[in-house]
Amino acid sequence: MCGNRVSCTNIAYPRLVLGVMPEGLRGIMVSVMLAALMSDLTSIFNSSSTLFTMDIYRKFRPGSSNRELLLVGRRVDCEISFSTFGGWSRKMEETLKNLTQFGIELRHEPSR
């Protein structure tokens, strides 16, 4: 199915969540995973902007005020966020195509 002789580990978790869990728990699981992802990304972005601001920007402008460092840190944070989400959206599009190729459909048809 996935080209791996041993197992399809890339689709095991989505298949488990979408195939075994009841509808209510699926929504909770997706929201938990998104919250964890947002928390991790926030930590990475804040650390990156702090490293840039304190280690690189301060070397070039040693007399910069705290307000200037704050504004530079926010701008770097925004730039990292936008560039990351631009690449992430392309990767997610590719992932969704692969999931549908393996027969996993993320859309749910309401029962009538």
C-alpha positions in Angstrom: 0.0 0.0 0.0 2.6 2.6 1.0 5.6 1.0 -0.7 7.2 -0.3 2.5 7.5 -4.1 2.8 7.3 -4.1 6.6 4.6 -1.6 7.5 2.9 1.7 6.6 3.9 3.6 9.7 3.2 7.0 8.1 -0.5 6.3 7.9 -1.0 4.1 11.0 -2.0 6.9 13.4 -4.4 8.7 11.0 -6.0 5.4 10.1 -6.4 4.6 13.8 -7.9 8.0 14.7 -10.3 8.1 11.7 -11.2 4.4 11.6 -11.5 3.3 15.2 -12.4 6.4 17.3 -15.9 7.6 17.6 -16.8 11.0 16.1 -16.7 13.0 19.3 -13.3 11.7 20.3 -11.9 12.3 16.8 -12.6 16.0 17.2 -11.1 16.1 20.6 -8.0 14.3 19.4 -7.6 16.6 16.5 -7.9 19.7 18.7 -5.4 18.2 21.2 -2.9 17.6 18.4 -3.3 21.1 17.0 -2.9 22.6 20.5 0.3 20.7 21.0 1.6 21.8 17.5 0.8 25.4 18.2 2.6 25.2 21.6 5.7 23.7 20.0 5.7 26.2 17.1 5.3 29.1 19.5 8.3 28.0 21.6 10.4 27.5 18.5 9.5 30.9 17.0 10.1 32.8 20.3 13.5 31.0 20.8 14.6 31.8 17.3 13.6 35.5 17.5 15.4 35.8 20.9 18.5 34.2 19.6 18.6 36.5 16.5 17.8 39.6 18.5 20.2 39.1 21.4 23.1 37.3 19.7 23.1 38.8 16.2 21.3 42.1 16.1 22.9 43.4 19.3 26.4 42.7 17.8 25.6 45.1 14.9 23.8 47.7 17.1 25.3 47.6 20.6 23.6 50.7 21.8 20.0 49.7 20.8 17.3 50.3 23.4 15.0 47.7 24.9 12.1 49.0 22.7 14.2 48.6 19.5 15.2 45.0 20.5 11.5 44.2 21.2 10.4 45.5 17.8 13.2 43.7 16.0 12.3 40.5 17.9 8.6 40.8 16.9 9.5 41.4 13.3 11.8 38.4 13.2 9.1 36.3 14.8 6.6 37.3 12.2 9.0 36.7 9.3 9.9 33.2 10.6 6.2 32.4 11.2 5.2 33.5 7.7 8.0 31.6 6.0 7.4 28.5 8.0 3.6 28.5 7.4 4.2 29.1 3.7 6.3 25.9 3.5 4.0 24.0 5.8 0.9 24.7 3.7 2.6 23.2 0.6 3.7 20.2 2.6 0.2 19.7 4.0 -1.3 19.8 0.5 1.1 17.0 -0.5 0.3 15.0 2.6 -3.4 15.3 2.0 -2.9 14.0 -1.5 -0.9 11.1 -0.2 -3.6 10.2 2.4 -6.3 10.1 -0.2 -4.1 7.9 -2.3 -4.1 5.4 0.6 -7.8 5.5 0.9 -8.0 7.8 4.0 -10.6 10.5 3.5 -10.5 13.4 6.0 -13.9 14.7 5.0 -16.8 13.3 6.9 -20.2 12.9 5.3 -23.0 13.6 7.9 -25.3 10.8 8.5 -28.9 11.3 7.3 
